[in-house]
Amino acid sequence: MPRHDYTGLLIIGDPHLSGRTPGFRKDDYSEVTLKKFAWALQYAEEHRLLPVMLGDLFDRPRDNPTALLCKLIDLLKGVECVGIYGNHDCSDPELKEHDSLSLLVKADCLRLLDEAPWKGVMNGRTVFVGGSSYRKQIPQQFDCGIETKPLVFWISHHDLIVPGYEENGHIPPREIPGINLVINGHIHRALEDVQRGTTLWITPGNISRRSRSDATQSHVPAVLRIDITEAAVGYTRTVVEVPHRAFDEVFHPAIAEADAENEASAFVAGLAQLQAYRTEGGVALIEFLELNLVSYEDDVADEIRKLAQEVTNDRAADTDD
């Protein structure tokens, strides 16, 4: 049953739950990420916070392991959780019945905010939480239909033009009358806030680390806690770090280029090193080849790439069973 004593929100960004271990991660990604999500839900329960999902609960929209879905249903059973869907949650532009997230919606484990905003009272303040899922339009304004001025939070999953994401962004932040705060998922790292009139746009980042990159290395998996207060602004924000291991403990090291003075032996030694990586889809092998095949004749390099493609395709087929 929904509780009526919430003191705020807990924003959970893009878990990307999956039955497969991505990229260069060397741990059990599925189990580790599920534990992070479970930790976030427990934290919300202990602090009387409404869990709010920013989208991309799943990394792949369909064919997720049944065991993963069962664990999620167990975690969310009896929990009031609201949110939106992201681009990784749906095979088509919109969520369909074959997408895994639809099962959680049908099982009353997640309420989509596209259908209607959540409304409640927190610390004596009327609070609305609305949302725009992937490719859904963010409103031009929001009229709650009540005389008392409420606090309105809006959840989105879009490519915003914000500092640090200008080249990939498409939607500029703007003032939205009636909305105090827009919280955007989709972008996996925390970025600088953008104030437009009375509307603040924030990008808190996510709780998981999927790719080995400079941005990922500096990112700290965290959730965003919003406490409703009696102060003029109406709320406070706190970044809460999610328990996690150090970057070097989670990811395999980068692949090095072969030494030009001893290319053949270094190349073979590098291939031998890859035996320990066991990365999903052979991404370590592909990266290693792209770094080192430039010194080989084109026909030889093409044959090696072709063989690698056959091997990684066969491996991907095996993991789909």
C-alpha angles and dihedrals in degrees: 000000000000112000122230101204101076116150096189148322134291111210113208114194126211106314093184092205113198143163089227131072109237133218117326099344113131100192132076095281094184095055095039095051093044089054090052090052091047090050091053092051091049091049090052091050094049093049097039094245127151109239111233121189120212094202136265095081084159129043092211120035097218143023094039114162114274089227090059092050091049092051091050092051090050091050095047098039108121092003121120103226125167133184149112137270125253134210092270091054095063135050091204126040087270132046112266134190093259092060116098093232090062089066091058091047092050090048091054091244093123131026114208113225092210088078095055137331120263113247129195147128121263121183089341095308124114108237131193123192114191132169149197115210124210110314091001114128119255106230123256089223140349125227112186093189097233130108097225110082107243132196109257123197121185125200121207141173104204145126099259125188097238132144109289093020103059096120093054099036125101106170120067117214113248139174112278112195110230096021119099101184136017114199114195129200126183093077105087101208132060113261137185119288120250121210118202112178108298094344123088119201118203136180110200100177127226142287098240136063114214107163132047105238141127090260092051092047091058095041119102113207105239147148126227118240118202117191119195112227140178092243121114095261089048101222147044129217129220128179108220116199115228115223107263143150127254118278094247091053092053104041134052113242121263120277113254126219118248117261108259092220093056104023101152098051093039090050092052091045090052092052089051090052090056090064087079096050102066092182123183112271091359093280091156091055093048092049092048093051094048089053096048111029094074090086094056129084112273095244092049092046091049092052091050091049091049092051091047090051091052091049095048092045091053090049092049089052090052092052092052092066 
